[in-house]
């Protein structure tokens, strides 16, 4: 359902990049003191590693 649609939209966005593609994510929010994980789609695509 929804997860598959999000995965498809991620794939479409990545494959439409013409010359370069920059993807980023916040690892830590100093104000909220929250640690974030990269998107599961970045991990699945081998573009990020799951943090311990």
N, C-alpha and C positions, 0 to 999 in steps of 0.2 A: 503494500500500500504506500503509505506516505514516505517511508524510508527509501523505498525503491525509486520513487519520483524525485526525491532529493538527490539520490545517487546519480540518476540520469541527468538532472540539471547541472550537477557538478561536472560530470563528464562532458556535457555540451559546452559549458563555459571554458573548460580547460582545452578542449580540442579546437575551439574557435580562436584561441590566441594565435596571432599571426607570426610574430617574430620572437617575442619574449613574454614570459609570464612570471609575475612575482606574487607569491602567496605568503602570507604571514599570519601569525596569531600571537596574542599576548600570552606570555608564560606566567606572569605574576602581576597582580594589581597591588601596588604598595599602599594605596589608600584603604582598600577593602581588606587587604591581607588575604587574598584568595589566589590560589594556584590553579591555573587552567591547563587542560589537556588539549592537544591538537585535535582537529576534526577527525572522526573515524574515516572519512573519505581520503584525507591526506595520508593517514596511516595505511589504508588499503592500497593506495596508489604508490606507496613507497616514497612519498615526498616528505614524510615526517616519521619520527619514532615515538612510540608510546612511552611516556615518562613513568618512572617507577614511583 
